[in-house]
């Protein structure tokens, strides 16, 4: 088939290399040739061509410990090892014989019945297994047999054997639930383990290589090998999902969820099970004529370890966790790869919801310091655990009213602590200039190519940063935040609106229900001449006297020009009514006066409102929206 693209991702990490003969203390004159391997929990079993079983502890997989060597017969090469943990046994296929050993190889092996010429064996995989029993399927001559094991007290093992069907030329077996999958040189079929009924799945061409079957984690799927293509079927033999196309015809197949690992042609390849993406190639130098073996715990889902065995050497690998892979991508500032990994692990259920939010926040901060503000805020918004107060240091320098609210999260320590926007942008632009210099010198950098080809101005970056933080804070207003944090969100949002002279947004925020801190904004708005905003803010906070005083000043000082009236919208919500400045001031003052029960304050401002619009003054006096109506004397004063 077509060549695989080069893999840049480490899904498996090397832990240790061991020399089984040396660890077992055997002389150089008596070399061991590894023919089979199996992993069960933290134990590694090796079978040799000279009829020996070796046991190693992988409790600390970086330093495997030799535990025991058990000879089973010099003329009995071990071709398969099948751990049966539920009955505390190890099933060994050696020169066509089936042998039983205890898990720690502490006792001599014993033969399983009088069976000879066994060609294949497979343990049954079921979703809900009996903790003290298990079953295996074996092929002997033209018979497909079922062997049931039950463990009783005193380590007594009961063995029952019965025939499932008559099948000739069996090369490999797999047993999932009730279905026994049988591979022969001519094709694949499955048989019911209860009634023996069989059905062909598909035939193999005469030129096909050695057939292999591999149960996959989850308990419902099996991979059937056709040369270098792994066809995935369900327990009824029906194809499901996409086939996996390997770069070579595998000698062995293992699984460490969510990866399928294949060995062949002096290398081990790692593929993602869900979409068959090729992730990693591990070259392995082989000595001797033996095949390359790869083995993992047959559980597949919870296992982390993979063992690669050549004739004389064994290599231990572990699955690199989802977070470690994402972190490595972020260290390289390969954001596209990190996002792809995050999506991949999320779909595979390899990463928790909280950690997904954590990674989005970490991505956001990295992108922010790389001056990619829009992308950064997009990731901030995808994080359900990020707190709005985490962006406060970008807006207001410490110390300030909200400094104690800012969580001192360092995430993975891949970005500097937040600091004011101007400093972020200045430092980022220095990095861009350095990258431009390095690029001219022929040195690759991690700075975005768009920045290098068209460096933005400081002013443009500052506006872009502010607009995107505004976007984040506006979205944060929709959350149920603690009162102090909401106060910070609204107050700092007003700061940012003012920085970009977004007057309409300032007035809209000030006139609506908000959590702005007046003390933080009074001087800012007054000094900058945003008196309308300040008046709206006073009004929203019930500071009616101050609000009315500003509207009175505005009514006197407004120019004769026309102003938009915020109180009237057209059918599409567009502000269309235009009035003189003094009329608008009178209208806004009247809104406050209509709800006031303070007669002295009403009388203080009623006169100038009446001078502008007598109808408004009458509406103020006759308003029924105030809690306590004005006295008759006030109305006729």
C-alpha positions in Angstrom: 0.0 0.0 0.0 1.0 3.7 0.0 3.8 4.9 2.3 3.0 6.2 5.7 3.6 9.9 6.4 6.4 10.5 8.9 5.3 10.5 12.5 6.2 13.3 14.8 4.4 12.2 17.9 5.6 10.0 20.8 2.7 7.9 21.9 5.0 5.3 23.5 8.0 6.2 25.7 10.9 3.8 26.2 11.5 2.8 29.9 14.0 0.0 30.0 16.0 -2.6 28.0 16.6 -5.9 29.5 18.8 -8.9 28.7 16.7 -11.9 29.9 19.7 -14.3 30.0 21.9 -11.9 31.9 19.2 -11.0 34.4 18.5 -14.7 35.0 22.2 -15.3 35.6 22.7 -17.8 32.8 26.1 -18.2 31.3 26.9 -16.8 27.8 27.3 -20.3 26.6 23.6 -20.9 27.3 21.7 -18.2 25.4 18.0 -17.7 25.6 15.9 -17.2 22.5 12.6 -15.5 23.2 9.7 -17.0 21.3 6.7 -15.6 23.1 5.8 -13.0 25.6 2.8 -12.0 27.7 2.0 -9.2 30.2 -0.5 -9.6 33.1 -0.9 -6.8 35.6 2.7 -6.0 36.6 4.1 -9.4 35.6 6.0 -10.1 32.4 6.3 -13.7 31.1 8.8 -14.8 28.5 8.8 -18.2 26.7 12.0 -19.5 25.1 12.9 -21.8 22.3 14.7 -24.0 24.7 11.6 -24.8 26.8 11.9 -22.2 29.6 9.5 -19.8 31.2 10.9 -16.6 32.7 9.1 -14.3 35.1 9.9 -10.6 35.6 8.3 -8.0 37.8 7.3 -4.7 36.1 6.2 -3.1 39.4 8.7 -0.4 38.5 8.8 -0.8 34.7 11.9 1.4 34.4 13.9 -1.3 36.3 12.4 -4.7 35.6 13.2 -7.3 38.3 13.9 -11.0 37.5 11.8 -13.3 39.7 12.0 -16.8 38.5 13.0 -19.3 35.7 11.0 -22.5 35.3 12.2 -25.2 32.8 9.4 -27.1 31.2 11.4 -29.3 28.9 14.4 -28.7 26.6 12.5 -30.0 23.6 9.4 -27.9 24.2 9.7 -24.4 22.6 7.1 -22.1 24.0 5.0 -20.6 21.2 2.2 -18.9 23.3 1.6 -17.8 26.9 -2.0 -17.1 28.0 -2.5 -15.6 31.5 -5.7 -16.7 33.2 -5.8 -14.4 36.3 -9.3 -15.3 37.3 -8.3 -18.9 38.1 -4.7 -18.1 39.1 -3.1 -20.0 36.2 -0.9 -19.5 33.2 -1.7 -21.5 30.1 1.3 -22.4 28.0 1.4 -23.7 24.4 4.7 -25.6 23.9 5.4 -27.8 20.9 1.7 -28.6 20.5 1.1 -29.4 24.2 -0.9 -27.4 26.6 0.6 -26.9 30.1 -0.7 -25.2 33.2 1.5 -23.2 35.5 0.9 -21.0 38.6 1.2 -17.2 38.1 4.5 -17.0 40.0 6.0 -20.1 38.4 6.6 -21.5 41.9 5.5 -25.0 41.0 6.3 -27.4 38.1 4.0 -27.2 35.2 1.5 -29.9 34.5 -0.1 -31.0 31.3 -3.7 -30.2 30.5 -5.2 -33.6 29.7 -3.8 -35.7 26.9 -4.2 -33.1 24.1 -1.5 -33.1 21.4 -0.9 -31.1 18.3 -2.6 -28.0 19.5 -2.3 -25.3 16.9 -4.0 -22.3 18.5 -5.5 -21.2 21.8 -7.5 -18.1 22.9 -9.0 -17.0 26.2 -12.6 -15.9 26.2 -13.2 -12.2 26.7 -16.5 -11.2 28.2 -17.8 -7.9 29.6 -18.9 -9.4 32.9 -16.5 -12.2 33.8 -16.9 -14.6 36.7 -14.1 -13.9 39.1 -13.3 -17.5 39.8 -13.8 -19.1 36.3 -12.7 -18.7 32.7 -12.8 -20.5 29.4 -10.5 -21.0 26.5 -10.9 -22.2 22.9 -8.3 -24.5 21.5 -7.7 -26.1 18.1 -6.6 -29.7 18.0 -6.4 -31.5 14.7 -9.8 -31.0 13.1 -11.6 -30.1 16.4 -12.4 -26.8 17.9 -12.7 -27.4 21.7 -14.0 -25.4 24.6 -12.2 -25.8 27.9 -13.9 -24.3 31.1 -11.8 -23.7 34.2 -13.3 -23.2 37.7 -11.2 -22.4 40.7 -12.3 -24.0 44.0 -11.0 -23.8 47.5 -7.5 -24.9 48.3 -6.4 -23.8 44.8 -8.3 -26.8 43.3 -9.0 -26.4 39.6 -11.9 -28.0 37.9 -11.5 -28.5 34.1 -14.3 -29.4 31.7 -13.8 -30.0 28.0 -16.3 -30.2 25.2 -16.3 -29.9 21.4 -17.6 -26.8 19.7 -17.3 -27.7 16.1 -15.2 -29.5 13.5 -12.7 -27.2 11.8 -9.5 -28.0 9.9 -6.4 -26.0 9.4 -6.8 -23.5 12.2 -4.0 -20.9 12.3 -5.4 -18.4 15.0 -8.3 -18.0 17.4 -10.1 -15.3 19.2 -13.1 -15.6 21.6 -15.4 -12.7 22.3 -18.6 -13.2 24.3 -20.3 -16.2 22.5 -18.4 -16.0 19.3 -15.2 -17.9 18.6 -13.4 -16.4 15.6 -11.4 -18.9 13.6 -8.7 -18.0 11.1 -7.5 -20.5 8.5 -5.4 -20.2 5.4 -8.6 -19.9 3.3 -10.5 -17.3 5.4 -12.2 -16.3 8.6 -15.3 -17.7 10.2 -17.0 -17.7 13.6 -18.7 -20.3 15.7 -21.1 -20.1 18.5 -19.5 -21.4 21.7 -22.8 -22.6 23.0 -24.4 -24.4 20.0 -21.5 -24.8 17.6 -23.2 -23.1 14.7 -20.7 -21.6 12.3 -20.8 -18.9 9.6 -18.1 -17.7 7.2 -17.1 -14.1 7.5 -15.0 -13.8 4.3 -12.4 -15.7 2.3 -8.7 -14.9 1.8 -6.9 -14.9 -1.5 -4.3 -17.5 -2.1 -1.6 -14.9 -2.0 -2.6 -13.7 1.5 -0.1 -13.8 4.3 -0.5 -15.5 7.7 -4.0 -14.8 9.1 -4.3 -13.2 12.5 -7.1 -12.3 14.8 -6.9 -9.7 17.7 -9.8 -9.0 20.1 -10.0 -5.2 20.8 -10.7 -3.6 24.1 -14.3 -2.9 24.9 -15.3 -6.5 24.4 -17.3 -6.2 21.2 -14.8 -5.9 18.4 -12.2 -8.1 16.7 -9.5 -7.2 14.2 -9.1 -9.7 11.3 -5.8 -9.3 9.4 -5.6 -9.5 5.6 -2.0 -8.9 4.7 -1.4 -5.4 6.0 -5.0 -4.4 6.5 -6.8 -4.9 9.8 -10.5 -5.3 9.2 -12.6 -4.5 12.3 -15.8 -6.6 12.9 -18.3 -6.8 15.7 -18.9 -10.0 17.6 -21.3 -11.1 14.9 -18.6 -10.8 12.2 -20.1 -7.6 10.7 -17.7 -4.9 9.7 -17.7 -1.8 11.9 -15.9 1.5 11.4 -12.9 1.8 9.1 -10.2 -0.7 8.5 -6.7 0.0 9.6 -4.0 0.0 6.9 -0.6 -0.8 8.2 2.8 0.1 6.6 3.8 -3.6 6.7 2.3 -7.0 7.3 2.3 -7.5 11.1 3.9 -10.4 12.8 2.2 -9.5 16.1 -0.6 -7.1 17.1 -1.1 -5.5 20.6 -3.4 -2.8 21.9 -3.0 -0.2 24.5 -6.1 1.9 24.3 -6.5 4.1 22.3 -3.7 2.7 20.2 -3.1 -0.4 18.1 0.5 -1.5 18.0 1.9 -3.7 15.3 5.3 -5.4 15.0 7.0 -6.4 11.8 9.8 -5.7 9.4 12.3 -4.7 12.1 10.0 -2.0 13.5 7.0 -1.3 15.7 4.3 1.1 14.5 1.7 2.8 16.6 -1.7 3.7 15.1 -4.7 5.4 16.6 -7.5 2.9 16.7 -10.3 5.3 15.9 -9.1 6.7 12.6 -6.0 4.5 11.8 -3.7 7.5 11.9 0.0 6.6 12.0 1.5 8.2 15.1 4.9 6.7 15.7 7.6 4.3 14.4 10.0 2.5 16.7 12.9 0.9 14.8 14.2 -2.3 16.4 17.4 -3.9 15.5 16.8 -7.7 15.4 19.4 -10.4 15.9 18.8 -14.0 14.9 15.9 -15.3 12.9 13.0 -14.9 15.4 10.1 -12.7 14.7 9.5 -9.3 16.4 7.1 -9.7 19.3 4.9 -7.0 20.8 2.7 -7.7 23.9 0.5 -5.8 26.2 -2.0 -6.7 28.9 -5.0 -8.2 27.1 -7.3 -5.9 29.1 -6.2 -3.2 26.7 -8.0 -0.3 28.4 -6.3 0.1 31.7 -2.9 -1.1 30.7 -0.1 1.4 30.2 2.8 -1.0 29.4 3.9 -2.5 26.1 6.7 -5.0 25.7 8.7 -5.4 22.5 10.8 -8.6 22.3 13.5 -9.7 19.9 15.3 -13.0 20.0 17.7 -11.9 22.8 16.5 -8.5 24.0 13.3 -7.1 25.6 12.3 -3.5 25.6 9.7 -2.0 27.9 7.6 1.0 26.8 4.8 2.9 28.5 1.9 4.8 27.0 2.6 8.5 27.1 -0.5 10.1 28.8 -2.8 12.4 27.0 -1.7 15.4 29.0 2.0 14.7 28.5 1.5 14.6 24.7 -0.5 17.8 24.7 2.1 19.5 27.0 4.9 18.5 24.7 3.1 20.0 21.7 2.5 23.3 23.7 6.2 23.4 24.6 7.0 23.3 20.9 4.3 25.9 20.4 2.7 23.6 17.9 -0.8 24.8 18.7 -2.5 23.0 15.8 -1.2 19.7 17.0 -2.1 20.4 20.6 -5.7 21.3 19.6 -5.9 18.2 17.4 -4.7 16.0 20.3 -7.2 17.6 22.7 -10.0 16.9 20.3 -8.7 13.3 19.8 -8.4 12.5 23.4 -11.7 14.1 24.2 -13.5 11.9 21.6 -11.7 8.8 23.0 -12.6 9.6 26.6 -8.9 9.8 27.6 -9.2 13.2 29.3 -11.6 14.5 31.9 -13.9 17.5 31.4 -12.1 19.6 34.0 -8.8 18.9 32.3 -10.2 19.8 28.9 -11.1 23.2 30.4 -7.6 23.4 32.0 -5.9 22.8 28.6 -8.1 25.4 26.8 -7.1 28.0 29.4 -3.4 27.1 29.1 -3.7 27.3 25.3 -5.4 30.7 25.7 -2.6 32.2 27.8 0.1 30.9 25.5 -1.7 32.4 22.5 -2.3 35.6 24.4 1.4 36.1 25.0 2.1 35.2 21.4 -0.2 38.2 20.5 -2.9 36.0 19.0 -5.6 37.6 21.0 -8.7 36.4 19.1 -7.6 32.8 19.2 -6.6 33.2 22.9 -10.1 34.4 23.9 -11.7 31.7 21.9 -10.0 29.2 24.1 -10.7 31.1 27.3 -14.4 30.9 26.4 -14.1 27.2 25.9 -12.8 26.7 29.4 -15.5 26.1 31.9 -13.1 26.4 34.9 -11.2 29.5 34.0 -12.2 32.4 36.2 -12.8 35.9 34.7 -10.5 37.4 37.4 -7.6 35.6 35.7 -7.6 38.3 33.0 -7.8 41.2 35.5 -4.0 41.7 35.6 -4.0 42.3 31.8 -6.2 45.4 32.4 -5.2 46.9 35.8 -1.8 46.8 37.3 -1.3 45.3 40.8 -2.0 46.2 43.5 -5.7 47.1 43.0 -9.1 46.4 44.5 -9.3 43.0 42.9 -5.7 41.7 43.3 -6.7 39.2 46.0 -9.4 37.7 43.7 -6.8 36.7 41.0 -6.0 33.0 41.4 -2.3 32.3 41.4 -2.6 29.5 38.8 0.6 28.6 36.9 -1.0 25.9 34.8 2.0 24.0 33.3 4.3 27.0 33.8 4.6 27.5 30.0 3.7 31.2 30.0 4.8 34.2 32.1 2.4 35.6 34.8 -0.2 37.9 33.4 0.8 41.6 33.2 -0.7 44.8 31.7 -1.5 44.6 28.0 1.0 47.2 27.0 3.8 45.2 28.5 2.5 41.9 26.9 2.5 43.7 23.5 5.9 45.3 23.9 7.5 42.0 24.9 5.8 40.2 22.1 7.0 42.7 19.5 10.5 42.4 20.8 10.2 38.6 20.2 8.9 39.2 16.7 11.9 41.5 15.9 14.3 38.9 17.2 12.6 36.2 15.1 12.9 38.4 12.0 16.6 38.8 12.7 17.0 35.0 13.2 15.0 34.3 10.0 17.3 36.5 8.0 20.2 34.5 9.4 18.5 31.2 8.3 17.4 30.1 11.8 13.9 28.7 12.3 11.8 30.2 15.0 8.4 29.3 16.6 7.0 32.8 15.9 3.8 32.8 13.7 4.7 33.3 10.1 1.9 35.8 9.7 3.6 38.1 12.2 6.9 37.7 10.4 5.6 38.5 7.0 3.3 41.4 8.0 4.3 42.6 11.5 1.3 44.5 13.1 1.6 47.9 14.7 1.6 48.4 18.4 -1.6 50.4 18.2 -3.4 47.8 16.1 -2.4 45.1 18.5 -3.5 47.1 21.6 -6.9 47.7 20.1 -7.3 44.0 19.0 -6.3 42.9 22.5 -8.8 45.2 24.2 -11.6 44.3 21.9 -11.1 40.6 22.6 -10.9 41.0 26.4 -14.1 43.0 26.1 -15.6 40.0 24.3 -14.5 37.7 27.1 -15.7 40.0 29.9 -19.1 40.4 28.1 -19.5 36.6 28.0 -18.4 36.4 31.6 -21.3 38.7 32.6 -23.7 35.8 31.7 -22.1 33.6 34.4 -23.2 33.3 38.0 -20.2 34.9 39.5 -19.5 35.9 43.1 -20.3 39.5 43.8 -16.7 40.8 44.1 -15.7 39.2 40.8 -18.8 40.5 39.0 -17.9 44.0 40.3 -14.4 43.6 38.8 -15.8 42.4 35.5 -18.2 45.3 35.1 -15.8 48.0 36.3 -12.9 46.8 34.2 -15.3 46.5 31.2 -16.1 50.2 31.6 -12.3 50.9 31.7 -11.9 49.1 28.4 -14.9 50.7 26.7 -13.5 54.1 27.6 -10.0 53.1 26.3 -11.5 52.6 22.9 -14.0 55.5 23.2 -17.0 53.1 22.8 -19.4 55.7 24.2 -22.6 53.8 23.3 -21.3 50.7 25.0 -20.3 52.7 28.1 -23.8 54.3 28.3 -25.5 51.0 27.7 -23.6 49.3 30.5 -24.0 52.3 32.9 -27.8 52.6 32.3 -28.5 48.9 32.7 -28.3 46.7 35.8 -24.6 46.4 36.5 -22.1 45.8 39.3 -19.7 48.7 38.6 -17.9 50.2 41.5 -18.7 53.9 41.4 -15.6 54.9 43.4 -13.4 53.3 40.8 -15.1 55.1 37.9 -16.1 58.6 39.1 -12.8 60.4 38.5 -12.1 58.4 35.3 -15.4 59.4 33.7 -15.5 62.9 35.1 -11.9 63.7 34.0 -12.5 62.3 30.5 -15.7 64.2 30.0 -18.0 61.2 29.9 -20.7 62.9 32.0 -23.7 61.2 30.4 -22.1 57.8 31.3 -21.5 59.0 34.8 -25.1 60.2 35.1 -26.4 56.9 33.9 -24.1 55.1 36.4 -25.3 57.2 39.3 -28.9 56.6 38.3 -28.4 52.8 38.1 -26.9 52.9 41.6 -29.8 54.9 43.1 -27.5 58.0 43.6 -30.3 60.2 42.3 -29.1 63.5 43.5 -25.8 63.2 41.8 -27.4 61.9 38.6 -29.9 64.8 38.5 -27.2 67.3 39.1 -25.3 66.1 36.1 -28.4 66.1 33.9 -29.0 69.7 35.0 -25.5 70.7 34.0 -25.8 68.9 30.7 -29.1 70.6 30.0 -27.4 73.9 30.3 -24.2 73.1 28.5 -25.4 71.0 25.6 -24.8 72.6 22.2 -27.8 73.2 20.0 -26.9 70.0 18.0 -29.2 67.0 17.8 -28.4 63.9 19.9 -29.5 60.2 19.8 -32.2 59.5 22.3 -31.4 56.2 24.0 -35.0 55.8 25.2 -36.6 55.2 21.8 -35.9 52.5 19.2 -37.4 51.7 15.9 -38.9 48.3 15.1 -35.5 46.8 14.4 -34.0 48.1 17.6 -32.1 50.9 15.9 -31.8 54.2 17.6 -33.5 56.7 15.3 -35.1 59.5 17.3 -33.0 62.6 17.6 -33.7 65.4 20.0 -31.8 68.4 21.3 -29.3 67.8 24.1 -31.3 69.7 26.7 -34.5 67.7 25.8 -32.6 64.5 26.3 -31.2 65.7 29.6 -34.7 66.6 30.7 -36.2 63.2 29.6 -33.5 61.3 31.5 -33.9 63.5 34.6 -37.7 63.0 34.4 -37.2 59.2 34.4 -35.5 59.5 37.8 -37.9 62.1 39.2 -41.0 60.0 38.3 -39.8 57.3 40.8 -38.6 59.6 43.5 -40.6 60.2 46.7 -38.2 62.8 48.0 -40.2 66.0 47.6 -37.3 68.3 48.2 -35.3 66.7 45.5 -38.2 66.6 43.1 -38.9 70.3 43.7 -35.1 71.1 43.3 -35.1 69.8 39.7 -38.7 70.1 38.6 -38.3 73.8 37.6 -35.5 73.3 35.0 -37.3 70.3 33.6 -40.5 72.4 33.3 -38.5 75.2 31.5 -37.6 72.7 28.8 -40.8 70.6 28.6 -43.9 71.4 30.7 -45.6 68.1 29.8 -42.6 66.3 31.3 -42.9 68.2 34.5 -46.6 67.4 34.7 -45.8 63.7 34.1 -43.3 63.8 37.0 -45.9 65.3 39.4 -48.6 62.8 38.4 -46.4 59.7 38.2 -47.8 56.6 39.9 -44.5 54.7 39.8 -43.1 56.1 43.0 -43.7 54.3 46.3 -45.1 57.3 48.2 -47.1 59.9 46.2 -46.2 63.6 46.5 -48.3 65.7 48.8 -51.0 68.0 47.2 -49.0 71.0 48.3 -46.0 69.9 46.3 -48.1 69.3 43.2 -49.5 72.9 43.3 -46.4 74.7 44.4 
